[in-house]
Amino acid sequence: MKDYIKVMKAVSDPNRVKLLKILQARVMCVCEIQALLSIAQPTVSKHLKVLEEAGLVTFTKDGLWVNYQVADGRKSPYAATVLGNLRHWLGDDPEIRTLVEKTPDVSREQIRLKT
């Protein structure tokens, strides 16, 4: 039951659900997620950690960059089920749709130039 509760708690936060939806569109780094969701970097990192511990996201390192993506669901059958269903859920939500549409326009290179 622990794994089930962990997954359900992970998707109980609206920002984490938004984060999963944008990661379905493409692999992203923390700064790109931060730019899309307009939340602080430490908050993004905490959300990613919760999602990672629940088996919903994974990451790979590429030099200084850490790239996050939706997990394949192997870690937990509950995570796999939620991820599979989430692909079909919330597509008609205006806020989610706007975020997903903006996702291709956000790039770490542009963000770095602004700082």
C-alpha positions, 0 to 999 in steps of 0.5 A: 500500500505504501507505493500506492499512497506515494503515487497518489500523494505525488499527483495530489498537487496541481503543480506536480500534475502540470509538471507531468503534463509538460514533461509528456511533451518533452524532456526538460531541465529545471530552469525550463520547468520553472519558466513555464510554471512561474514557480521558484527553482527550489519549489520545482526541485522539491516537486521533481523529487516527490515525483521521482520518489513515486516513480513518475519521473526520471532524470539523466545528467548531461554535463551541468544539465539535469534533464527530467522526463516522464518515467516508463512506469517500471518502478511501480504498477501504480505509477504506470497506471497513472502515467498511462491514464494521464496521457489521456486526461486533462487535455481539454483543461485550458491551463494545461493546454496553454502550458503544453502549447508553450512548451516547445518555445521554452529553451534553456539557451534563451533562459541563460541569455536572460540571466 
